[in-house]
Structure formats: C-alpha cells, structure tokens
Amino acid sequence: MDLARALGIDPDDHTELSNQVKLFKNDLLRSNSVSERRILVSLERILNDWSVEPNIVTRKLDFDLEDDAPISPFKNFLCPLTKEVMKDPVVLESSQTYERTAIEYWFERCIEDGRDPTCPVSGKVLKSLELKPNIGLAGAIEEWINRIVEYQVKSAVEHLTEEPLSIDHVERTLDNIYKISEEHPTSRYIVRNAGIVVLIVKLLTNSSKVVGSRLRSKALMALVSMAHDEESRNIMLEGGVTRLAVHSLIGSSEKEREYAVKLLLEFCSDEACCIRVALEKGALVLLSSVAGNLEYPTLSNLAEDVLRQLERVEDNVQLLAAAGRFEPLLSRLRDGPDGVKIEMASLIGRMTLTNSSKEQIARQSAGVLVELLSKPEGRGPSLQALYSLSGLDDNAAILVESPVFPSLIGVLFDDQDPSNEFRTLAASTIANIVSKPGRWELASADRKGNSMQSENIVVRLLELLNCLSSQCQLSVLRILYGITSSPQASESVALHIKTGDGFRTIIQFLEHPEVELRIYAFKLTRLLSELFSQDLGNELRLSNKLTILKEKLLDNQSTEDERSASGCIIANLSLSGDEVKSLLGGDFLGWIVTTLKNQRRGSNGRISQTALSMLEGLLGLLLHFTRNLDEQSLTLVRENSLMTIFCEQLDYPSNLKIRRLSALGLKNLSEIGRSVIPKDSEPPPPNGFCSSLVFMCGRRNSTQNSSCPFHNSPCEEDSQLCLLKCNCIKPLNDLLHDNDTIVQVAAVEALSTLLLDYTSNSFKRAVDELENLGVVDSVINLFTEVRSGELQEKTIWIVEKILRVENHTHKHSLNQALVRGLIEAFKHGNTNARRYAQEALTHLKQISGVSGKTSSQPRTRR
C-alpha cells in the first residue's frame, strides 16, 4: 500500500504496480549510490514476500446469494487489508479498524523491514501498537452474519425438500451449508435445529440417478463438517449414515470415497461409534481394501487412520481379524496378560482362516500358543488354535520349530487327564503336521528326545488304538499313515509296527463300520504291504482277511480309496500259484482287464490320484498272472491279451509306478515266451562243393524270413509272449530315456529277455534286429551316462552281449565314451559290473583275455 500510494496507483491494480516496480528497479540498477542500492535490496525482499501467504483468518462470506437475499455487507464490515468481512475487528490509535490477524501481520512486516509501523490506510506512523477491540462493529457484523445464516438455512430447507429436486439448487445449498459450518461453528445448532442434517442424510439414501457421485460427495462433505457437533453426529448415526458412508467407499469418484472415509473417521472418536462402524456390513473389508490401495495415498492414509481407531476397541478385535486384519489380535496374544492371551487363542480356534492368515498367525504366535498348552485353562483354546493352524501344510515347519511336538505328545499320552476332546485335538494336529514328509523327521517328539518314528512313540500309538474313541483312533491312524509315508522314516516305522504286533491291530480296522477309519486302515496297510509283504500276507491269512480285500475291490458301493488300496495290497502280497488260481481266478482277471480298458477310455488324458492308485493296483494284480507257466495261466494270458494291455500302459508320463509295473509285466511274459514258444531246429550244414554257399543263401534265408529273430521260430500274432510281435520293443526303448531310474531299470530288464539265448546261432539276428529298432544305440548311450549301481549293472550286461557279435564289435570299437564307461565300470562297479566290463573290453580288444577263457563263448557267424 505504501508503494502504491507513493506511485499514485490503486493498490488493487497489481499489474500496473508490477510494471512500475520493474521500471523502478531498472533505474536503481544504473545507480552508483550505496543508499539507492540498499533501497533496491529492500525492494527485492518486499517483492519476494508477496509470494508468501499470510496466516490471516477472516470471514469469507462469499455465499451464492439469490435476488431476495439480505443486504450485502457494509463497507466498514470489510478489512482494508484483506477486503473480507472482519471476524475480530480492532482499532488503532489512528482510529482505523482492521482485522486483528491482518494488522498484526502488517506490523511484523514493518518491523522486519526496519520501518516504523504505520497505519496502512492513513500512512501515519504509530507511536503505540495497542489494538482495541471494536465491540460495536463486531456486534453489528455478528448480527448481519446471523441474518445471512438464517436466510441460507431457510433457503436450504426449501431446496432440499422441493419436488423434484433441482440439482443446481441442491449443490449450491450443500456448498453454503458447508461454509456456514466451517466458518461459523457457533451457527451449527441453527443448521441442526432446522432439520437440515436429517434432510442431507435422506438425500444420501435417495437411490435415484439424480443423486450422482458429485452430489453425494458434497453431501458427505457437509456432514463431515457438521459431525463436529455432537448432537448432529447422533442424528446422523440414528439415520444410518455409517451404512451410507460405507456404501460410498465404492463410489465412482475419489472425492466421494475421500469424504466417506473422513466421515467415518469423525465417528471413530467415540468408542461406541467405533463398534457401530465395525459392525456395518462390509465396512472393515472395504476400509482394508482402501488402506491397501497405494494408488490413492491420501485415501489410503485416511482409511488406515480409521482402522487404527477401530483397533483401539476390544470388541472390534474379532471383527477386524475376520476381515483379515490380525495385528490387533496378535499383539494382544503376544503381549497381553494370560486371560487376554487365552481369549485371543480361543478366537483363533473358532475362526475360519484363509491359508495366508494361517501362515501369518503361525509365524507370529506359534510359540505363545505352545506356552499356553502348559496352563490348564489355556490348554483347550490353544489346542483348537494349533489344530486350525496345522491345516496349512506350509505351517508344519513353523510348528515343529516352535517346538510343538513334546507338548502335543504330552497331551496325547496323558493318562492323568484322559480327555477325549483334548487327545483328539492333539492327535489331529500331529496328524496334520506329519502328513507331509521332510519337516518333522529330525525333531524331538517328547521330553526324552525320542523322534516320531522311534519305537517308543510308535508302540504307544498302537496301544492307543485299542483304548480311545473312534474319532481319536482315526487321528492316531492318520499319524501312523503319515510317519509311514515318509521316505526317511517308513522302514523304521514299519519295522516297529511289525515287531509291536501292529499288523493284527491295524487290519482289524479294515472292517470298521466308520468309513474314514476304514480308509486310513486300508491306506496304512497298503504302505506296510510294500515293505513287509510276506509278514503282512501271513497275518492276513491267519485273520482270514484276504477274501475281504478281493470283495472290497469288487464292491462298487465301497469308496474309491478303499478299492484302490485293496487292489494295491493284493498286488504287493507274495501269492502262491494256487492262491492266484483260488483267490483271483480267470473271471477276476477278465474283470481287471475290462476295468483297465474302461478306465483308459474314460480318462481323456486326466486322471485323479485315487484312479492312478487303482491303476497301479490293477497292474500289480496282473503281474500275479505272469509268474506261472502252467497251461491254464498261459491260456488266460492269450485270451486277455496281457502283453498288449501292459504295452498300452507304458505311456503314462506322470506316474513312474505304472510305467515300471507295465515294463515288469512285459519282462515276465517275455521270459515265459522263451520257455514256451517252440524253436525251429537248426539243420546240419551240407557237405560237398559250395556247401557253405548253399547253406547261407538257400535254406538259411528261408528259415530266417519266417522265424522271429528272438525266438528262432515263427511267433503267432496272438501268442502274447513275443515283444516283437506285440510291438512292445519301441515303447520299451522310449523308456530308456525316462527321467526315473527305476523305470529305466525295468525297461532294461524287459529288453534283456531278448538276449538271454546268446549262445544260439540266431543270436546275431536278434542283435541286428535290436539295432534296426534303435535299441542298441539307446542302451549304449544310457550306459555311458549312468553311474555305478543297479542300472549300470543291467545295461552293461546288454552291452557285453551286443559286443559278442563281431560286426557290432568293429562298429563300436572306436566309441571312446563307451570305452571310458567300461573302464570306469571295471574299476568302480560292483562284482557283476566289473566282470561284464572285463568281458566287453576283451571283445573290444582293449585288454587281453584272462586264462584264455574270454573267447570260450561261441562266436556268431557273420
């Protein structure tokens, strides 16, 4: 104002003032005067200060007034500095009136600039800075404001109740109500008493398309301001505004969502309101979603503030946990007194948890829950909570490390407090933990340091099977099944079950009336049959349970788990020839073949784990029919095309047991074929001139063209005993490239049956045929890749037989990988591998024969 007055310019004409100041600066820049330069520095500081907003509170009554509105404010209501209606008018010694905050700011600037404080209007230097309240003017302004507020409130009631609603009127009304509430807090009671709060809440409940997101945003904005009035807040709560605010959390505009969160935050200052907000359907889930959405940081922070307010209230802990916000619950569980810990553990046990929440709770509270097991009043809630957490496989390692086993085993074996409920929970939790191998085998299961697979634990589990309720028996069977399933523990557990007379105890449950008990009894018996088939078979015979297994397999009313396990158990048992005929029989074989064909047709490339288990069992049962050489069995083999059945099952890439069983079936049938298929007698060589030529080109060729190179006899198409005629050699050769060693071993064993008769005159034809089919190269490549072990021994046996044929010896004599593999086997292989390696190296002339015996075997004619 001083500059404008000195330049003769209207202080409000900022553009002209800026232009004049620029000219003034240019003049000073050309001056050499120190004092003038000082003026320039001061001027620069003044210009920079223009960009700073002073913290001046005034009344900005820029209401949207209508034509019939009360009179505009008088000029003396306006502060000369701010041009706004004054809130706290004060008088200077110059008799000029200003807004208190504005004139105080003016005085501060004068002092900072090193100038004497002046009256901005008159320019008079003031001797005193005393500010006297202008009470008369303040009263007049207050009276004028009340008239304006009353008019606006009356107008708001009219616009909010008119039919139909005018969007423009309602929007302007909501803006005015917000300004009244913010700028004149003492007038909120006028707004409230006029019923406007109720009308705004009613407006929000209007579901018509007229009330869009923009209008709802302004309505929520007005309510946020009015919520500072306690009675208005109660009116809102009675009108259900919390539900409306929660609904606006999914509004289409960011402003609507922002004011909805702000309104909820206003309510959360009161504990009763916090409970009310938390009980609103979907409130906690939506607030958590908004808080986690970092795309809108302002909204996210506001929602987080609301949730933190809600967390203070004890009654909200369970509701928050149900919405996935577990920190309040977990902090109370970790740090609260015992009573609170037990209550929180009880909540966890009763809740339905997601997998992610189970992991979060287990990581942060497993140790506390284990500690509560030692307290009588905390045992039940902590057991229920631990059982719930153990339902997630990934939590097994966390619970084992807690460590939970000794406490659970203590509850399970506690004879002083034989509570079936507690024992069942403890057993079920242990069963969940041991259901997956690799996490618990090295942990101590009791206070004495025994592991779960120790004899002490296994025997005591078997004892419990005879004295507990059926529900607890089920959990104990699940424990035994879990620890027997572990590759690290299976052998020791099965041995302890055997020596503890557990076979008899377990097979009693095969006929239990409760389905789940039977299922786990069958599953456990299946595992035991793989490890102790002879002993288990004897116990089943003594208990007359063999026929039950067959009946169960044929019973379509039984569960798939029971049927598949029954088939696998019978398949694993060592049955005599008579038992195969009496227990299984020809009709049963026909049923197996039919079931296999139907299952293959119905699978469409997808098959369940239970169906795969059934398939394993059926193939295992077929193997029983491939181990006997009597005529009746051979007839069944031919009638049911068993070799073809086995060959069809070789293409199950996802199940190694099925591929292995199929290869073993082909091996057995091929071995039987060598004994059963009649061989053509080799004619004596003719004498006389050109006798060798006649023999080689005449009679010999006619015999070779009609006979099988592996059996030296014409093999019938339906013999089901020749791998070549049944097109099984190529699928077996493909298995040599399998990723699993046991499948490769089975395939090599099956192919080895083609070279058993290596002393016959047709041996060279057999090797040549294998070369044509790609088997020779596959076997040699496999041998060069494998390490010492069973597979090396099986493959080197075939390699040695191949190298007995001279043309193959010459062909592979320069194969350095083969030579290195043979030398390695000769040095580091087992006894048989070393012997076969020595023979093969001799054939390749890499070493000399021992005692002249290496060439004792007859060479095949070339």
BELFENGI-V999763 format. One record per residue. N is the residue number from 1. RES is the residue in one small letter. PHI is phi in whole degrees, 0 to 359 (NA if undefined). D_FIRST is the distance of its C-alpha to the first C-alpha in Angstrom with 2 decimals. Layout:
n->[N	N]
res->[RES	RES]
phi->[PHI	PHI]
d_first->[D_FIRST	D_FIRST]
This chain:
n->[1	2	3	4	5	6	7	8	9	10	11	12	13	14	15	16	17	18	19	20	21	22	23	24	25	26	27	28	29	30	31	32	33	34	35	36	37	38	39	40	41	42	43	44	45	46	47	48	49	50	51	52	53	54	55	56	57	58	59	60	61	62	63	64	65	66	67	68	69	70	71	72	73	74	75	76	77	78	79	80	81	82	83	84	85	86	87	88	89	90	91	92	93	94	95	96	97	98	99	100	101	102	103	104	105	106	107	108	109	110	111	112	113	114	115	116	117	118	119	120	121	122	123	124	125	126	127	128	129	130	131	132	133	134	135	136	137	138	139	140	141	142	143	144	145	146	147	148	149	150	151	152	153	154	155	156	157	158	159	160	161	162	163	164	165	166	167	168	169	170	171	172	173	174	175	176	177	178	179	180	181	182	183	184	185	186	187	188	189	190	191	192	193	194	195	196	197	198	199	200	201	202	203	204	205	206	207	208	209	210	211	212	213	214	215	216	217	218	219	220	221	222	223	224	225	226	227	228	229	230	231	232	233	234	235	236	237	238	239	240	241	242	243	244	245	246	247	248	249	250	251	252	253	254	255	256	257	258	259	260	261	262	263	264	265	266	267	268	269	270	271	272	273	274	275	276	277	278	279	280	281	282	283	284	285	286	287	288	289	290	291	292	293	294	295	296	297	298	299	300	301	302	303	304	305	306	307	308	309	310	311	312	313	314	315	316	317	318	319	320	321	322	323	324	325	326	327	328	329	330	331	332	333	334	335	336	337	338	339	340	341	342	343	344	345	346	347	348	349	350	351	352	353	354	355	356	357	358	359	360	361	362	363	364	365	366	367	368	369	370	371	372	373	374	375	376	377	378	379	380	381	382	383	384	385	386	387	388	389	390	391	392	393	394	395	396	397	398	399	400	401	402	403	404	405	406	407	408	409	410	411	412	413	414	415	416	417	418	419	420	421	422	423	424	425	426	427	428	429	430	431	432	433	434	435	436	437	438	439	440	441	442	443	444	445	446	447	448	449	450	451	452	453	454	455	456	457	458	459	460	461	462	463	464	465	466	467	468	469	470	471	472	473	474	475	476	477	478	479	480	481	482	483	484	485	486	487	488	489	490	491	492	493	494	495	496	497	498	499	500	501	502	503	504	505	506	507	508	509	510	511	512	513	514	515	516	517	518	519	520	521	522	523	524	525	526	527	528	529	530	531	532	533	534	535	536	537	538	539	540	541	542	543	544	545	546	547	548	549	550	551	552	553	554	555	556	557	558	559	560	561	562	563	564	565	566	567	568	569	570	571	572	573	574	575	576	577	578	579	580	581	582	583	584	585	586	587	588	589	590	591	592	593	594	595	596	597	598	599	600	601	602	603	604	605	606	607	608	609	610	611	612	613	614	615	616	617	618	619	620	621	622	623	624	625	626	627	628	629	630	631	632	633	634	635	636	637	638	639	640	641	642	643	644	645	646	647	648	649	650	651	652	653	654	655	656	657	658	659	660	661	662	663	664	665	666	667	668	669	670	671	672	673	674	675	676	677	678	679	680	681	682	683	684	685	686	687	688	689	690	691	692	693	694	695	696	697	698	699	700	701	702	703	704	705	706	707	708	709	710	711	712	713	714	715	716	717	718	719	720	721	722	723	724	725	726	727	728	729	730	731	732	733	734	735	736	737	738	739	740	741	742	743	744	745	746	747	748	749	750	751	752	753	754	755	756	757	758	759	760	761	762	763	764	765	766	767	768	769	770	771	772	773	774	775	776	777	778	779	780	781	782	783	784	785	786	787	788	789	790	791	792	793	794	795	796	797	798	799	800	801	802	803	804	805	806	807	808	809	810	811	812	813	814	815	816	817	818	819	820	821	822	823	824	825	826	827	828	829	830	831	832	833	834	835	836	837	838	839	840	841	842	843	844	845	846	847	848	849	850	851	852	853	854	855	856	857	858	859	860	861	862]
res->[m	d	l	a	r	a	l	g	i	d	p	d	d	h	t	e	l	s	n	q	v	k	l	f	k	n	d	l	l	r	s	n	s	v	s	e	r	r	i	l	v	s	l	e	r	i	l	n	d	w	s	v	e	p	n	i	v	t	r	k	l	d	f	d	l	e	d	d	a	p	i	s	p	f	k	n	f	l	c	p	l	t	k	e	v	m	k	d	p	v	v	l	e	s	s	q	t	y	e	r	t	a	i	e	y	w	f	e	r	c	i	e	d	g	r	d	p	t	c	p	v	s	g	k	v	l	k	s	l	e	l	k	p	n	i	g	l	a	g	a	i	e	e	w	i	n	r	i	v	e	y	q	v	k	s	a	v	e	h	l	t	e	e	p	l	s	i	d	h	v	e	r	t	l	d	n	i	y	k	i	s	e	e	h	p	t	s	r	y	i	v	r	n	a	g	i	v	v	l	i	v	k	l	l	t	n	s	s	k	v	v	g	s	r	l	r	s	k	a	l	m	a	l	v	s	m	a	h	d	e	e	s	r	n	i	m	l	e	g	g	v	t	r	l	a	v	h	s	l	i	g	s	s	e	k	e	r	e	y	a	v	k	l	l	l	e	f	c	s	d	e	a	c	c	i	r	v	a	l	e	k	g	a	l	v	l	l	s	s	v	a	g	n	l	e	y	p	t	l	s	n	l	a	e	d	v	l	r	q	l	e	r	v	e	d	n	v	q	l	l	a	a	a	g	r	f	e	p	l	l	s	r	l	r	d	g	p	d	g	v	k	i	e	m	a	s	l	i	g	r	m	t	l	t	n	s	s	k	e	q	i	a	r	q	s	a	g	v	l	v	e	l	l	s	k	p	e	g	r	g	p	s	l	q	a	l	y	s	l	s	g	l	d	d	n	a	a	i	l	v	e	s	p	v	f	p	s	l	i	g	v	l	f	d	d	q	d	p	s	n	e	f	r	t	l	a	a	s	t	i	a	n	i	v	s	k	p	g	r	w	e	l	a	s	a	d	r	k	g	n	s	m	q	s	e	n	i	v	v	r	l	l	e	l	l	n	c	l	s	s	q	c	q	l	s	v	l	r	i	l	y	g	i	t	s	s	p	q	a	s	e	s	v	a	l	h	i	k	t	g	d	g	f	r	t	i	i	q	f	l	e	h	p	e	v	e	l	r	i	y	a	f	k	l	t	r	l	l	s	e	l	f	s	q	d	l	g	n	e	l	r	l	s	n	k	l	t	i	l	k	e	k	l	l	d	n	q	s	t	e	d	e	r	s	a	s	g	c	i	i	a	n	l	s	l	s	g	d	e	v	k	s	l	l	g	g	d	f	l	g	w	i	v	t	t	l	k	n	q	r	r	g	s	n	g	r	i	s	q	t	a	l	s	m	l	e	g	l	l	g	l	l	l	h	f	t	r	n	l	d	e	q	s	l	t	l	v	r	e	n	s	l	m	t	i	f	c	e	q	l	d	y	p	s	n	l	k	i	r	r	l	s	a	l	g	l	k	n	l	s	e	i	g	r	s	v	i	p	k	d	s	e	p	p	p	p	n	g	f	c	s	s	l	v	f	m	c	g	r	r	n	s	t	q	n	s	s	c	p	f	h	n	s	p	c	e	e	d	s	q	l	c	l	l	k	c	n	c	i	k	p	l	n	d	l	l	h	d	n	d	t	i	v	q	v	a	a	v	e	a	l	s	t	l	l	l	d	y	t	s	n	s	f	k	r	a	v	d	e	l	e	n	l	g	v	v	d	s	v	i	n	l	f	t	e	v	r	s	g	e	l	q	e	k	t	i	w	i	v	e	k	i	l	r	v	e	n	h	t	h	k	h	s	l	n	q	a	l	v	r	g	l	i	e	a	f	k	h	g	n	t	n	a	r	r	y	a	q	e	a	l	t	h	l	k	q	i	s	g	v	s	g	k	t	s	s	q	p	r	t	r	r]
phi->[NA	299	297	298	297	293	269	72	239	298	302	277	272	294	295	293	297	296	296	294	295	299	296	298	296	297	296	293	296	269	270	258	282	294	297	293	297	296	299	298	298	297	298	300	294	296	298	294	292	301	282	270	278	290	275	242	264	224	264	262	275	264	295	279	274	269	298	265	289	301	300	294	296	293	297	284	283	266	285	300	276	260	62	241	298	282	259	225	289	228	248	268	291	276	70	270	253	221	289	306	296	290	289	297	296	298	298	298	291	298	295	296	274	77	254	287	301	233	277	302	278	272	79	289	287	267	274	234	258	294	246	258	300	267	296	298	296	300	295	296	296	296	296	296	298	299	296	296	298	299	296	296	295	300	295	296	298	297	289	279	248	288	236	284	292	261	301	295	296	295	296	294	296	296	297	292	296	298	293	299	293	283	268	224	305	290	266	299	295	295	298	296	293	282	82	290	300	297	294	291	297	297	300	294	282	292	269	291	290	297	272	271	296	296	292	295	298	290	296	295	299	295	292	302	290	290	292	291	269	301	295	297	298	293	298	299	297	295	277	78	290	297	296	293	294	298	298	285	296	251	296	283	249	295	297	300	295	296	290	295	293	298	295	296	296	298	291	285	287	247	297	297	293	301	296	296	296	297	280	297	300	82	298	291	295	292	297	296	294	295	295	272	268	283	292	239	299	298	299	301	293	296	296	296	297	298	296	295	294	293	293	292	268	300	293	269	301	293	296	295	296	297	271	94	254	263	300	301	295	291	294	290	292	282	247	283	293	304	299	292	301	295	296	293	298	297	299	299	294	271	278	267	255	280	298	294	289	298	293	300	293	297	296	263	224	303	298	295	296	295	298	293	298	279	258	307	284	261	296	298	301	290	298	296	294	296	298	297	292	289	292	263	304	293	277	302	296	297	290	296	286	298	268	262	303	304	291	293	296	299	292	294	262	283	276	283	231	283	280	297	297	293	297	296	297	297	296	294	294	299	300	296	292	272	291	240	284	98	240	244	298	264	276	281	266	221	291	270	91	290	273	298	270	288	298	301	291	297	296	293	296	297	295	295	297	264	225	253	292	298	295	287	300	300	296	294	297	296	297	298	294	296	287	282	282	287	302	284	246	302	295	293	296	298	295	294	296	295	289	270	59	281	303	296	295	287	289	296	281	295	244	293	292	272	299	298	297	297	301	288	294	294	297	293	298	298	300	293	292	285	257	225	296	294	294	294	300	297	293	293	294	297	269	57	256	297	294	298	298	293	298	296	295	274	276	289	278	283	289	299	297	295	295	294	296	300	299	293	297	299	297	281	287	271	258	284	301	293	293	299	288	282	280	264	83	293	297	295	297	299	296	298	297	298	297	298	295	294	295	292	291	271	284	52	85	240	211	285	296	294	294	296	297	297	297	300	297	295	294	297	295	299	298	302	277	257	253	239	251	288	297	297	295	297	297	296	299	291	297	258	50	295	296	295	300	299	297	294	272	286	259	264	293	267	224	289	296	295	296	293	298	296	296	294	299	295	299	298	293	294	295	297	300	294	270	261	291	292	255	292	287	281	292	292	294	291	259	101	296	61	299	295	295	298	296	285	262	259	301	296	297	295	289	294	292	256	255	284	296	264	245	53	200	294	268	284	298	260	292	59	232	243	297	290	294	268	56	260	290	297	301	293	297	297	291	296	263	295	276	252	294	294	289	297	300	297	294	297	298	296	290	296	296	280	239	294	269	280	262	282	289	266	297	298	298	296	295	298	296	296	293	298	273	84	288	301	296	297	294	295	297	296	298	290	261	275	262	300	148	296	295	298	297	292	287	292	298	292	301	297	292	296	286	287	272	299	293	283	298	296	296	258	294	263	281	295	296	294	297	298	296	293	296	297	293	297	276	240	286	286	302	295	297	296	294	294	296	297	298	294	295	294	300	277	61	274	220	278	295	267	58	71	263	290	255	289	286	296	278	283	294	268]
d_first->[0.00	3.83	5.43	5.03	6.00	8.50	9.80	10.14	9.16	8.57	5.68	9.00	10.86	10.82	14.05	13.22	10.14	12.72	15.31	13.59	12.89	16.57	17.76	16.04	17.76	20.99	21.02	20.60	23.32	25.74	25.10	27.62	25.64	25.27	22.21	20.52	21.72	20.18	16.79	17.57	18.54	15.41	13.38	15.90	15.46	11.73	12.63	15.56	13.80	12.07	15.71	16.27	16.40	15.60	18.65	17.40	20.17	19.51	21.90	21.80	24.28	24.49	28.20	30.23	31.08	34.08	34.72	36.19	33.49	32.10	29.22	25.72	23.37	22.14	18.52	18.45	19.69	16.41	13.74	10.31	9.00	12.02	13.24	16.61	19.35	19.16	22.04	21.80	19.77	19.32	18.62	17.06	18.78	16.25	17.94	14.89	15.91	14.35	16.16	17.76	17.23	13.51	12.87	15.51	13.88	10.66	13.25	15.14	12.54	12.04	15.83	16.50	14.50	16.50	13.84	14.51	12.99	10.79	10.15	6.61	7.87	10.08	8.87	12.51	13.97	15.93	19.56	20.26	18.67	21.18	20.30	22.71	23.61	23.19	26.70	27.12	24.10	25.12	28.61	27.54	25.50	28.54	30.89	28.93	28.84	32.58	33.28	31.44	33.33	36.63	36.19	35.42	38.39	40.69	39.64	40.16	43.67	44.52	43.39	45.06	48.34	48.68	51.53	51.15	47.85	45.04	43.34	40.03	40.05	41.09	38.50	35.65	37.22	37.41	33.74	32.88	35.31	33.82	30.27	31.72	33.60	30.80	27.93	30.25	33.14	34.51	35.19	37.48	40.47	39.78	39.90	43.01	44.83	44.33	46.39	43.75	44.52	48.13	47.20	45.10	48.01	50.34	48.17	48.56	52.31	52.42	54.20	53.83	52.23	49.53	47.86	46.92	45.24	41.71	42.37	44.05	41.06	38.74	41.40	41.75	37.98	37.93	40.98	39.51	36.67	39.12	41.52	39.48	41.16	44.70	46.42	44.79	46.00	49.51	49.45	48.53	51.35	53.84	52.85	53.62	50.13	51.14	53.67	51.12	48.65	51.49	52.39	48.82	49.17	51.03	48.56	47.90	44.13	42.44	39.95	42.87	44.55	41.38	40.77	44.52	44.53	41.47	43.27	46.38	44.43	43.16	46.79	47.99	46.41	49.56	53.05	54.75	52.17	52.76	56.45	55.75	53.59	56.22	58.96	57.32	59.47	58.07	54.92	55.72	56.98	53.92	51.51	53.47	53.31	49.52	49.14	51.29	49.50	47.18	46.12	43.52	42.31	39.94	42.77	45.24	43.32	42.83	46.52	47.49	45.53	47.45	50.74	50.05	49.44	52.69	54.57	54.03	56.42	60.10	61.25	59.22	60.91	63.78	61.60	59.31	62.39	63.83	60.66	61.14	58.75	61.22	59.15	58.92	62.69	63.47	61.30	63.12	66.43	65.77	64.17	65.12	68.04	71.47	71.17	67.96	69.47	72.52	70.43	68.40	71.65	73.03	70.02	70.58	74.25	73.61	70.93	71.60	69.88	69.02	70.26	66.86	66.29	69.81	69.09	65.76	67.42	70.47	68.52	66.48	69.02	72.60	73.20	72.02	74.27	77.22	76.61	76.67	80.16	81.50	80.30	82.63	79.86	77.85	80.76	80.68	76.93	76.76	79.89	78.44	75.15	76.99	79.23	76.22	74.59	77.91	77.97	75.77	77.89	75.09	74.88	78.45	77.49	74.68	77.08	79.85	77.59	76.41	79.56	80.69	84.38	85.94	84.28	85.24	88.79	89.01	88.21	90.58	93.52	92.89	96.19	94.97	92.40	93.82	91.02	91.52	87.88	86.59	89.27	88.51	84.78	85.57	88.14	85.87	83.04	85.43	86.80	83.32	82.65	85.99	85.86	84.42	86.04	84.40	82.23	84.58	87.83	87.05	85.51	87.40	88.39	89.52	89.29	92.32	90.75	92.83	91.29	91.34	94.23	96.30	99.70	98.69	95.80	97.71	100.80	98.79	97.00	100.42	101.57	98.61	99.72	102.73	101.05	97.61	96.37	96.27	92.45	92.54	95.50	93.43	90.68	93.34	94.85	91.41	91.06	94.49	93.71	90.37	91.84	94.86	92.59	91.01	92.55	92.28	93.89	96.17	99.40	99.23	98.21	100.98	103.47	102.49	102.81	106.23	107.54	106.07	108.10	104.88	106.40	108.44	105.50	103.13	105.55	106.23	102.77	103.73	105.18	102.61	101.72	97.94	96.64	93.97	96.47	98.92	96.33	95.40	99.06	99.88	96.97	97.98	101.64	100.72	99.02	102.07	104.41	102.73	103.42	106.71	108.32	111.88	111.28	109.15	111.75	114.47	112.48	111.84	115.56	116.52	114.10	115.20	111.61	112.24	113.13	110.03	107.88	109.60	109.41	105.71	105.12	106.99	105.38	102.68	101.59	100.53	97.02	96.34	95.63	99.04	100.87	99.26	99.83	103.47	104.08	102.60	104.66	107.93	106.99	106.42	109.72	112.85	115.25	118.91	120.51	122.15	118.88	117.22	120.01	120.25	116.60	115.03	117.67	117.67	115.96	113.11	112.76	112.57	109.81	107.83	108.08	107.13	104.13	102.96	103.22	101.40	98.63	98.15	98.05	95.56	93.13	91.43	90.16	88.46	90.30	89.33	90.06	92.76	94.37	94.38	96.06	98.66	99.24	99.82	102.32	104.20	104.50	105.69	108.32	109.51	110.11	112.79	114.75	114.58	116.34	119.85	122.50	124.82	125.61	123.95	120.58	120.92	121.61	118.43	116.46	117.77	117.44	113.82	112.82	111.31	110.69	108.69	106.75	105.87	104.88	102.50	100.64	99.90	96.68	94.58	91.93	90.00	92.93	94.98	97.57	98.54	98.94	100.96	103.25	103.86	104.78	107.12	108.75	109.44	110.80	113.23	114.47	114.88	116.93	119.12	119.56	121.07	123.75	124.40	124.18	127.64	127.78	129.97	132.65	132.33	135.54	137.57	137.09	139.86	142.47	143.70	142.35	138.71	138.56	135.06	133.81	135.29	133.80	130.30	130.06	132.26	132.70	129.69	127.25	128.52	128.04	124.53	123.37	124.31	123.51	120.26	119.43	118.55	121.57	124.09	125.03	123.95	121.23	120.99	117.67	117.81	119.03	115.54	116.63	115.69	112.13	112.79	114.18	111.39	108.70	107.33	107.30	104.11	102.02	103.41	102.55	98.96	98.80	99.45	95.84	94.58	91.89	93.96	96.91	99.06	98.93	99.91	102.80	104.10	103.93	105.77	108.42	108.98	109.30	111.62	114.20	114.77	116.10	118.27	121.49	120.84	124.55	125.50	126.33	123.47	120.81	119.69	119.10	116.92	114.73	114.51	113.45	110.71	109.52	109.44	107.31	104.88	105.89	107.22	104.02	101.91	104.10	104.10	100.32	99.87	102.23	100.35	97.09	98.27	98.64	101.60	102.54	104.25	102.71	103.83	107.35	107.54	106.27	108.38	111.47	110.83	109.98	113.27	115.21	113.54	114.40	118.09	118.21	118.80	116.68	113.68	114.49	114.30	111.14	109.20	110.75	107.86	105.17	103.64	101.35	104.46	106.39	103.56	103.29	107.03	107.03	104.15	106.07	109.23	107.45	105.22	106.39	108.50	112.29	112.70	109.85	111.36	114.77	113.46	111.38	114.48	116.45	113.68	113.32	117.08	117.03	114.41	116.67	113.91	116.32	120.12	121.88	122.91	126.71	127.16	125.98	122.89	124.88	127.19	125.37	126.81	124.78	124.01	125.64	123.39]
